[in-house]
């Protein structure tokens, strides 16, 4: 395997993420369409049951899409990635991924409920968690911290840039929702946001691969 990245993992990810275009493009588009449909006015009337149901469906769709993108990120360092390449990682680790993503989601929600900083800290300290789960690691949390320790400077630089991008994008998404509103705004936000997430996850996937095989990337 060639080095997953050289000077910048984000720069390499910007190019190499498209090796998995057969996965990320349909996932981003389908997720954006579903998220937009979930707030389409004709489906939002009535009792609060729909609100809860739509939130659950939204979370499941995003989690499934993230799994596909993360599985692609694990493989792009080796070459083009197709569904057949990513499917085994998802299928073999689906239950473990579901459990970990729920635990992670609850932890992040509690963190943000306490204050903004705890939520961001939890996110910042677990960028490799989902990737490690799909990599079949017996203890994904330990693998996550091992990757951080092995590529400490790279993780720190990348996570700072990603969080800055996240803050900027949140403001842009807010303005978009304010001026456009409704399903069209949701569609635009998830299309652009899906691409940005794919880019960042691919960067962390490259860092993770480098951390797991240090002898191959010297």
N, C-alpha and C positions, 0 to 999 in steps of 0.2 A: 504494500500500500504506500502511495506517495504521501508526503506530508499533508495533513488536512488543511493547513493554512501556513502562511509565512508571516509577513509583517502584521497584517490585520485579519482577525477572524471574521469580522463583520464585512470587510471588503471581499474576502474570499467567498463568504456566504452569499453575498449579493449576486455573485455569478453562479456558484455551484448549486444554489437552491433550485435553479431551473433544470438541473439534471432530473429532478423529480416533478417536472411540470405535469405529467400525466396524473399525479396524485394531488398536488397542491391546487392546481387550477380548478378542477371540478369540486374539490372540497371547499375552497373559498367561495365559489359561486353558489353552490348548493346551500351552504351555511347562511350566506347573506340572504338568499331568497326565503329560506325558512324563517329566519329571524324577522325579516320584513313582514312576512305573512302572519306571524304570530301577533303583530300589533295592527293588522289591517282592520280598519274601523268596524266592518260588519261582524267581526269575530270577537270584539271586545265589549259588547253589551251584555247586560244580564248580571248574574250574581258574581261573587268573588271566586267562585269555583274555577272559572276560566283563567283568572289571574294566576292562581296557584298552578293549574295545569300547564299553562303556557310557560310559566317560569321553569317548571320541571322539564318540559320538552326542550326549551331553549338551552338549559344546562346540559342535558344529555347530548344534544346535537353538537354543542361546542366541545364537550369532552371527547366525543367520538372523532370530530374533525381534528382536534389537537393531537389525538393519538395517531392519526394517519400522517399528519405533518411531522410529528416527532419520529415516527418510524422511518419516514423518508430522510429526515435529517441524519439518522444513524447510518444511512447507506450512501449518501451523495459523495462522500470522500472517495468511494471506490469506483464510481462511474454512474451512468444513467440508472435511474430507479423507476421501476414499474410497479403496478399493484401487486404482481406476483412476488416481487422482492420484499415488499413491506408487509404483506398480509400475514406471513407466518409469525412475525414478531407481535402483531396485534392479536392474532388468534390464540397463540400460546400463552400470552400474558394478560388476556382480557380481564379475568377476574381480579388478579392482583392490581392491575391498572385501575379498575373501577373502585376498589377499596382505597387505594392510595390517593386517588384523585378526590374522593369524598373527604378523607381525613385532611388532605391538604386544603380543600375548599373551606372546611369548617374552621381550620386553624387560621386561614387568611381572613375569613369573615370575623372571627373573634378578635383578631389583631386590629382590623379596621374599626370594629365596634369600640375598642378601647381608645384608639387614637390613630392618626394617619401613619405615624412612624412605625409602630409595631407591625402593621400590615405590610408595609414596604420592606421591612427587615426580613419577615418570613419569606416573601417573594424573592428577595435578593439572595437569601441563603439557600434556596432550593431550586436553582435554575436547571439542574441536571436530574432532578428527581424523576420526572415522567420519562425522560430518556433512559435512565438507569432501569426503570421498571420494564420498559419495552426491550431493553437489552438482556432481560432475563436475570438480572442480579438478585441474589437471594435476599440481600439487605440493601434495597435501593437508597435508603437514607444515608447509610454508611458510604455507599458508592458515590453518592452526590458530594459528600464532604471530602472524600478522597480525591475526587476530581478538582474540587476547589483548592485543596492543599497542594496538589501536584502542579496546578497552573494558577497559583494565587494572584500574581500580577495580571495575568491575562483575564482571569475572572473579574477582578476588581475594575479594570479599565472597561471591559465590556459591559458589566452590569451597570456602571455609572452612566455610560452612553445610552444604554437601553432604557434606563429609568428616565433620563432626560428626554429621550424621544417619547416615552410613554406619557410624561407630563404634558409635553407640547401637543401630542395627539389628543389627549383628553380635552384640552382647551379647544382644539379645532373641532372635535366631535361635538362639544357643547354648542359652539357657534353654529355648526351645521344643523343640529337638531333645533336650535332656536329659530333660524331663518328659513329652513326648509320644512321641518317638522314631519311627523308621521312616518309611514313606511318607506317613502323615498329616501328620507334622511337615514333611516336605519339601514337600508340597502347600501347606500354610499359608504356609511361608516364601517360596515362589516366587510365590504369589498376592499377598501383601503386598509382597514385594520387587519384583515386576514392576511394580506400580503406582507404587512409589517411584522406580524407574528411569525409568519413562515420564515422571513428573513432572520429575525432574532433567534428563533428556535434552531435554525440551521447553523447559525454562528455558535450557539452553545453545543450543538451536536458535534461540530468540528473540534471544539475545545475538549469535549468529553472523549472523543476518539483519540486525540493526542495525549490526553492524560492516561487513558487505559493502555496505550501502546507507546510509552516514551522512547523506547529504543528505536522505533521506526520513524520518528519524526525529528531526530537530531540533525 
